[in-house]
Amino acid sequence: MILEKKYFQSLSKVILLLCLTLSAITSHAEKEQKQIIQEPINQLHETLINIMVISNSTSFEERYEYLEPIIDKNFDMGLISKVVLGRFWKSIDEEGKIKFIDLFKQLTISTYVSRFNSFNKQIFKNISITQLKENRFLVKTEFKKTEGEPISFNYIVQENKQKWRIISVIANGINDLSLKRAEYAAIIKKEGFDALVTKLKQKIQDSQDN
């Protein structure tokens, strides 16, 4: 009986050790996955802080060129453009789709550069990450300023071809893609796709001039 008791005590210790080890491995794997999912956002935020820091010593064009590869790498512009144009996407030829994707990317970069144009010790802070679907997560962050309430920036990221990319940005609860989708649909319906292209070019120019 004593031997059996010692045996079960030893077995219990081994099982407990295995459980703790598996738990540690699982926790480490989950942490690594979160870091991978958040990486596109971390790269974007780091770059936005950098363009604010150098805003006084660089031109708009220089900051645009600095941000462009980060947007190319971390935003799924093809999917975003398809979502923004909604039901009109299928009716546009390939040349038009390529033109729109490029213009929407230009507008995205120009808007970021024009809005993040001065540095006063602002920081981005990651808040939480929540799984929405198997390959889609919601990442909540805050943009903290020295004065005033922080601005919430929430991102939906999705895996595409083994790469996590941003597919939507929600600032203070407002989904920019939803607003643009409604705006662009109204323009196409009333004036046509070419009119939308013209208006996007003007918006890009306005961002650069401000």
Secondary structure, 3 states (H helix, E strand, C coil): CHHHHHHHHHHHHHHHHHHHHHHHHHHHHHHHHHHHHHHHHHHHHHHHHHHHHCCCCCCHHHHHHHHHHHHHHHECHHHHHHHHHHHHHHHCCHHHHHHHHHHHHHHHHHHHHHHCCCCCCCEEEEEEEEEEECCEEEEEEEEECCCCCCEEEEEEEEEECCEEEEEEEEECCEEHHHHHHHHHHHHHHHHCHHHHHHHHHHHHHHHHHC
